[in-house]
Amino acid sequence: MAYGYSVYYGRFEKYYGLDDDVIIPDGVTEIGEEAFMDRTRVTSVSVPEGVTVIGDRAFCGCSNLASVSLPRSLRFIGEGVFTHCDRLASINLPDRVEKIDKWAFYHCSALASVVLPDSVREIEAAVFMFCSGLTSVTIPGSVTKIGSSAFYGCSGLTSVAIPDSVTEIGHAAFDGCTGLVSADLPESVRILDETAFRGCRGLADGSGFVIRNGILFSYHGKNPEVIIPDGVTVIGAESFFYRKHVTSVFLPDGVTKIGFGVFNQCSSLASVRIPDSVTEIGKSAFEKCESLVSVSVPAGVTKIGEETFYGCTNLASVLLPDSVTEIEHWAFEKCPKLTVVCTPHSYAWKYCLDHRIPVAAV
C-alpha cells in the first residue's frame, strides 16, 4: 500500500496509486485479476521481464491506457484483459505468448494493427470484437481455429489473409466487418459457420451475394426478384433479414439448409421456391413474411422449427410432407388465414387437430 500497489508472493494484486505512468517492479511473475481495473488515469504500464501471466480483466476499463510494454517471458493473456482500453492504438505481442483468451481486446476501438505471434494456436472467441479501428491483422501459420465473433464488428478491417493451417472458422467470426473487401479461404477450412461472414457487404459479388464455400452469408443486392446461383448448398442464418424490397426468391437444386431467421421480416416476400434437396428449415426462417401466401415444404424435412412461420398474416397454405415428425412452439402462431395441407393421420395432421389449426387432406 505504501507504494500504491500490493504484491503477494510475486503476484501483483492491485494498483492503488495516482501515477499516470506505472512501472511494475521486478520480481513480479503474475499480474492478478482486475489488478488495474477501471484505473482511468493510467496512461502507460511497463510490465517487467519474468511475468508469465496477465490475469482476467487486469486492465479492463483503463480507458486512457495508450501504451503497454509486455515482456518476452509472457505466456498467457487472460480473459478480457484490455477490454474497453479505448486509447490503446498498438500492442506488441511477445513471440512466446501461447494463449490470448476470449474478449482480451474487446472494444479497443483505437487499436489499428495486430501481429499475432507464431506461438498462438487459436484466436479465441470475441478477442477483437468491436475493434472498429483495426485495419490490419497478421494471422500466423500456427493458427488452426478462428473462434466465434473473433473479429465481430471490426468495420475498419479491409482485408484478411487466412493461412492454410486454419481448419475452422466459428460463429460470426467476421460478422459486421462492413469494410472487408478481401477474404480468401484456403482449402484447409473444413468447418465454416454459416454466419462467419454475415453482413460483410464489401465481399458481395456483382449481384449482391456474399458467398464462400457454398454458403450464402448475406444478400445486399437491389433486385427484388432474387435467383440464388447454382453451387450454393446452405442459405446462412439471417442472410435476407429485413430485406423488405425482396418479393421472390428462387433457391437452386442442391440447397440442403435454410438457416435460422433467413427471411425474417421480409415483409414483401410473396413467393419462395424451395427445392426437394432441402432437409432443414431453421427457426424463424419465414417469421413476419407478411406477403407470403403459400409454401410447399419438401419431403425430407423432418422438423418445423420454433416460430418458422410466426406472423405470416397472409399465409393461406402450407404443404407439409409425411417426413415431418416435429413441429415446435409457435411455428404457425398469428397466421389467421392458414390452412395446413397434409396426409390424413400423419404427424402434421394430428398436430393441427391438437392445436386447432385448419387442416386439409393432400
Long-range contacts (C-beta under 8 A, 24 or more apart in sequence): 15-39, 15-42, 20-44, 21-45, 22-46, 23-48, 24-48, 24-51, 26-50, 29-53, 30-54, 30-55, 31-55, 31-58, 32-58, 33-57, 33-58, 33-78, 34-58, 34-60, 35-59, 36-62, 36-65, 37-61, 37-62, 38-62, 40-64, 43-67, 43-87, 44-68, 44-69, 45-69, 47-71, 47-74, 49-73, 52-76, 53-78, 54-78, 54-81, 55-81, 56-80, 56-81, 56-101, 57-81, 57-83, 59-85, 60-84, 60-85, 61-85, 63-87, 70-94, 72-96, 75-99, 76-101, 77-101, 77-104, 78-104, 79-103, 79-104, 80-104, 80-106, 81-105, 82-106, 82-108, 83-107, 83-108, 84-108, 86-110, 89-133, 93-117, 95-119, 99-124, 100-124, 100-127, 101-127, 102-126, 102-127, 102-147, 103-127, 103-129, 105-131, 106-130, 106-131, 107-131, 109-133, 112-136, 113-137, 114-138, 116-140, 116-143, 118-142, 121-145, 122-146, 122-147, 123-147, 123-150, 124-150, 125-149, 125-150, 125-170, 126-150, 126-152, 128-154, 129-153, 129-154, 130-154, 131-156, 132-156, 139-163, 139-166, 141-165, 144-168, 145-169, 145-170, 146-170, 146-173, 147-173, 148-172, 148-173, 148-193, 149-173, 149-175, 150-174, 151-177, 152-176, 152-177, 153-177, 155-179, 158-182, 158-202, 159-183, 162-186, 162-189, 164-188, 167-191, 168-192, 169-193, 169-196, 170-196, 171-195, 171-196, 172-196, 172-198, 173-197, 174-200, 175-199, 175-200, 176-200, 177-202, 178-202, 183-212, 185-212, 185-213, 189-213, 194-234, 194-236, 194-237, 194-257, 194-259, 195-236, 195-237, 195-238, 198-236, 198-237, 198-238, 198-239, 219-243, 219-246, 224-248, 224-268, 226-250, 227-252, 228-252, 228-255, 230-254, 233-257, 234-259, 235-259, 235-262, 236-262, 237-261, 237-262, 237-282, 238-262, 238-264, 240-264, 240-266, 241-265, 241-266, 242-266, 244-268, 247-271, 247-291, 248-272, 249-273, 251-275, 251-278, 253-277, 256-280, 257-281, 257-282, 258-282, 258-285, 259-285, 260-284, 260-285, 260-305, 261-285, 261-287, 262-286, 263-287, 263-289, 264-288, 265-289, 267-291, 274-298, 276-300, 281-305, 281-308, 282-308, 283-307, 283-308, 283-328, 284-308, 284-310, 286-312, 287-311, 287-312, 288-312, 289-315, 290-314, 293-317, 294-318, 294-319, 295-319, 297-321, 297-324, 299-323, 302-326, 303-327, 303-328, 304-328, 304-331, 305-331, 306-330, 306-331, 307-331, 307-333, 308-332, 309-335, 309-338, 310-334, 310-335, 311-335, 312-338, 313-337, 317-341, 319-362, 320-346, 320-348, 322-346, 322-347, 322-348, 324-348, 327-351, 332-357
